[in-house]
Amino acid sequence: MKKLALSIFTFLVTMTCHAQHFDLVPLGIYGGEQEDNLSAYLVGTPKDTAFLCLDAGTINTGIRKAIALKSLNGSVETILHNQIKGYFISHGHLDHLSGLIINSPADSKKNIFAIDPVLQILQNHYFITDTWINFGDQGQKPILGKYHYNSLQEGLETQVPNTTLSLTAYELSHVNPYKSSAALVHYDNHYLLYLGDTGADRVEKSDQLDKLWNTIAPLIKNKQLNSILIEVSFPNNQPENLLFGHLTPSLLLEELLKLKEKTGLKNLEGLSIVVTHRKPTGNNPEIIKNELLKNNPLKVNYIFPEQGKKISLN
């Protein structure tokens, strides 16, 4: 009887550890050039149709691709209007927000979440009459008020209305002192980490990633955070003085080794690393993939997203 009870307990613990807590639908995966496939990821929970969009480089084309692959259900209009409940914008570069701007006339009222420097870029450079029109609820008149700006304070959790998700922002360095940011997404005591563009601390002469690793290390050790979305823009042959605030496979490993010192090796094994923002020049995406897989001493689980193809994450 004791053996049976122990077996049931072990089964339940195993099932809990491997339960799927987040659904991820990549609307765009690349870091430039292919304007119909730029950084944008819908994150939600299984069997729910309420999503937060993590960056918004490509929206419409990504939705169409996801519908074709049966990752999303409904029309483009229904998904854009009713299923995407808000946008987290990590920084102000076009490959992370051009889809939001272009699709704004067809969109519905919703929230934009970002740190203050990013909101200022939206208000002062994009949602103005000279470049588009102001669909935000602050800034240059006329103010259409379709999007409500939510200022994220570093380290303070914010609920995403009309979803079961909340998020917390952390600053990143993307060509120091230019500010990018990460979003720690929270649902039911489980977490997913999404990083916008970032350079390695050593190259950026910064400590932003080190501070972020300190924050998430306890969550990894407690098995509450099992998935990280992080950019690797260039292959290892890219000179460090030409990285422009991005990572290579070697630099990602350099940072993950620092994270390992805070979590222990066993806690990193099997951690899902979704590789974002590969530059699509030439054969770069495949080179980056091969370099990551060939040098993986931490035994993390590298995932290489495809546009429109749903990924289930625990």
C-alpha positions in Angstrom: 0.0 0.0 0.0 2.9 2.3 0.9 4.5 1.6 -2.4 1.3 2.4 -4.3 0.9 5.7 -2.4 4.5 6.6 -3.2 4.1 5.7 -6.8 1.0 7.9 -7.1 2.7 10.8 -5.3 5.7 10.5 -7.7 3.4 10.4 -10.7 1.6 13.5 -9.5 4.8 15.4 -8.9 6.1 14.4 -12.3 2.9 15.5 -14.0 3.0 18.8 -12.2 6.6 19.5 -13.2 5.9 18.7 -16.8 2.5 20.4 -17.1 2.2 22.9 -19.9 1.7 26.4 -18.4 2.2 28.6 -21.4 1.3 28.6 -25.1 3.6 30.6 -27.4 2.6 31.5 -30.9 5.5 33.2 -32.9 4.0 35.9 -35.2 7.5 36.8 -36.3 10.9 35.4 -35.4 13.7 37.3 -37.2 15.7 40.4 -36.2 15.5 42.4 -39.4 15.3 42.3 -43.2 12.2 40.1 -43.6 9.5 42.7 -42.9 6.8 40.0 -42.8 8.6 38.0 -40.1 9.9 40.3 -37.4 9.9 39.8 -33.6 6.5 39.2 -32.1 5.3 36.4 -29.8 1.8 35.8 -28.5 1.9 34.3 -25.0 -1.1 32.8 -23.3 -2.2 29.8 -21.2 -3.5 26.5 -22.5 -7.1 26.4 -23.7 -7.4 30.2 -23.4 -7.7 32.6 -26.3 -6.5 35.7 -24.4 -2.9 36.7 -25.4 -0.3 39.2 -24.5 1.9 40.1 -27.5 5.6 40.3 -26.6 6.9 42.9 -29.1 5.1 43.6 -32.3 7.4 43.6 -35.3 5.0 41.6 -37.5 1.3 41.1 -36.6 -1.0 40.6 -39.6 1.1 38.2 -41.6 2.0 36.2 -38.5 -1.7 35.8 -37.6 -2.5 34.6 -41.1 0.4 32.1 -40.8 -0.8 30.9 -37.4 -4.3 30.4 -38.7 -3.0 28.3 -41.6 -1.0 26.2 -39.2 -4.0 25.9 -36.8 -2.1 27.5 -34.0 -4.9 30.2 -33.8 -8.6 29.9 -34.4 -10.8 32.6 -35.9 -10.5 35.3 -38.5 -7.6 37.7 -38.7 -10.0 40.5 -37.5 -11.3 38.4 -34.6 -7.8 37.5 -33.4 -6.5 41.0 -33.7 -9.5 42.6 -32.1 -10.5 40.1 -29.4 -7.7 37.7 -28.7 -4.7 40.0 -28.5 -5.4 41.9 -25.2 -2.2 44.0 -25.1 1.3 44.6 -26.2 4.6 44.6 -24.3 7.1 46.6 -26.3 10.7 45.9 -25.2 12.4 48.8 -26.9 11.8 51.4 -29.7 13.4 49.8 -32.7 11.2 49.2 -35.7 11.7 45.5 -36.0 10.0 45.2 -32.6 7.0 47.5 -33.1 6.4 48.3 -36.8 3.5 45.7 -37.0 1.8 47.5 -34.1 2.0 50.8 -35.9 0.9 49.6 -39.3 -2.0 47.6 -37.9 -3.2 50.3 -35.5 -6.1 51.6 -37.7 -7.5 48.1 -37.9 -6.9 47.3 -34.2 -9.3 47.6 -31.2 -8.8 49.5 -27.9 -6.1 47.9 -25.8 -3.1 48.4 -23.6 0.6 49.0 -24.4 3.0 48.1 -21.7 6.6 49.5 -21.7 9.2 51.2 -19.6 9.1 55.0 -19.8 11.9 55.5 -22.3 10.1 53.2 -24.8 6.7 55.0 -24.2 8.5 58.3 -24.9 9.8 57.0 -28.2 6.2 55.9 -29.2 4.8 59.3 -28.2 7.6 61.5 -29.7 8.6 59.6 -32.8 6.0 57.2 -34.1 2.5 58.1 -33.0 2.7 61.7 -34.3 1.2 63.4 -37.4 4.5 63.6 -39.3 5.0 59.8 -39.3 1.5 58.3 -38.7 -1.1 59.6 -36.4 -1.5 59.5 -32.6 -3.4 56.3 -31.7 -2.2 56.6 -28.2 -3.9 58.3 -25.2 -1.0 60.8 -24.6 1.2 63.0 -26.7 0.6 65.1 -29.8 -2.9 66.2 -30.6 -5.2 65.0 -32.1 -5.2 62.1 -29.6 -7.3 59.2 -30.8 -6.9 57.2 -27.6 -7.0 53.7 -29.0 -4.0 52.6 -27.0 -3.6 53.2 -23.3 0.0 53.6 -22.3 1.0 51.6 -19.2 4.3 52.7 -17.7 6.1 49.7 -16.2 8.3 50.3 -13.2 11.3 48.0 -12.9 10.6 45.1 -10.5 6.9 45.9 -10.0 4.3 43.4 -11.2 1.5 44.7 -13.4 -1.7 42.8 -14.2 -2.6 42.5 -17.9 -6.3 43.3 -18.1 -8.7 40.7 -19.6 -6.1 37.9 -19.1 -4.8 35.7 -16.4 -1.3 37.0 -16.9 0.8 39.7 -15.2 4.2 41.0 -16.1 7.2 42.6 -14.5 9.8 44.6 -16.5 13.5 44.7 -16.1 15.9 47.0 -17.9 18.5 45.6 -20.4 21.4 47.3 -22.2 21.2 47.4 -26.0 24.3 49.4 -27.0 24.8 51.0 -23.6 23.2 53.4 -22.5 20.3 52.7 -24.9 17.6 50.9 -22.9 15.8 47.7 -23.9 13.8 45.6 -21.5 12.7 42.1 -20.5 9.3 40.9 -19.4 8.8 38.3 -16.6 5.4 36.9 -17.4 3.5 35.3 -14.4 0.6 32.9 -14.4 -0.5 30.7 -11.5 2.8 30.7 -9.7 4.7 29.9 -12.9 6.9 32.2 -15.0 8.2 32.8 -18.5 11.0 35.3 -19.2 11.1 37.2 -22.5 14.1 39.4 -23.3 14.2 42.2 -25.9 17.4 42.9 -27.6 20.4 42.8 -25.3 24.2 42.6 -25.3 26.3 40.7 -22.9 27.3 42.5 -19.8 31.0 42.2 -20.5 30.6 43.8 -24.0 28.1 46.3 -22.9 30.1 47.3 -19.8 26.9 46.8 -17.9 25.4 44.7 -15.1 21.8 44.5 -16.3 21.9 40.8 -17.2 23.6 39.9 -13.9 20.8 41.7 -12.0 18.2 39.8 -14.0 19.9 36.5 -13.4 19.9 37.3 -9.6 16.1 37.9 -9.9 15.2 34.7 -11.8 17.7 32.3 -10.2 15.4 31.4 -7.2 12.5 30.9 -9.6 14.6 28.4 -11.7 15.7 26.6 -8.5 12.1 26.3 -7.4 11.0 25.0 -10.8 8.7 28.0 -11.3 10.5 29.3 -14.3 11.3 26.8 -17.1 11.4 28.9 -20.2 13.5 31.9 -21.4 13.1 33.7 -24.7 16.4 35.3 -25.6 18.0 36.7 -28.7 21.0 35.4 -30.5 21.4 37.7 -33.5 24.8 36.8 -35.0 27.1 33.8 -35.4 30.3 33.5 -33.5 32.4 35.0 -36.3 30.7 38.5 -35.8 33.4 40.8 -34.3 32.4 42.1 -30.8 32.8 45.7 -32.0 30.1 45.1 -34.6 27.5 43.4 -32.4 25.5 46.6 -31.8 24.1 45.4 -28.6 23.3 41.8 -29.5 24.4 38.2 -28.6 26.2 35.4 -30.4 26.1 31.7 -29.4 29.3 32.1 -27.4 28.1 35.2 -25.6 24.8 33.5 -24.7 26.8 30.6 -23.2 29.0 33.1 -21.4 25.8 34.6 -19.8 24.2 31.2 -19.1 27.4 30.1 -17.3 27.0 33.1 -15.0 23.4 32.1 -14.4 24.5 28.5 -13.6 26.7 29.9 -10.8 23.5 31.2 -9.2 21.3 28.2 -9.8 23.6 25.2 -9.9 24.1 23.0 -13.0 21.3 20.5 -12.3 18.7 23.3 -12.2 19.6 24.5 -15.6 19.6 21.2 -17.3 16.5 20.9 -19.5 15.7 24.6 -19.2 13.9 25.7 -22.4 15.8 28.5 -24.3 13.7 29.8 -27.1 16.2 31.5 -29.5 14.8 34.7 -30.9 15.9 37.5 -33.2 18.3 35.6 -35.5 19.4 37.9 -38.3 18.3 36.2 -41.5 21.2 37.3 -43.7 22.6 34.5 -45.8 22.8 31.2 -43.8 23.0 33.0 -40.4 20.0 31.3 -38.8 21.3 27.8 -39.5 24.8 28.7 -38.5 23.6 30.1 -35.2 21.5 27.0 -34.6 24.4 24.6 -35.3 26.8 26.6 -33.1 24.4 26.5 -30.1 23.7 22.8 -30.5 27.4 21.8 -30.8 28.5 23.7 -27.7 25.8 23.0 -25.0 27.7 21.9 -21.9 24.7 23.1 -19.7 22.3 20.7 -21.5 19.7 23.3 -21.9 16.8 22.6 -24.4 17.3 25.0 -27.3 14.1 25.7 -29.2 14.2 27.4 -32.6 10.7 29.0 -33.3 9.0 28.9 -36.7 6.6 31.6 -37.7 3.0 30.7 -36.9 3.9 27.3 -35.2 2.6 27.0 -31.6 5.1 26.1 -28.9 3.8 24.6 -25.6 6.1 25.5 -22.6 6.1 24.3 -19.0 
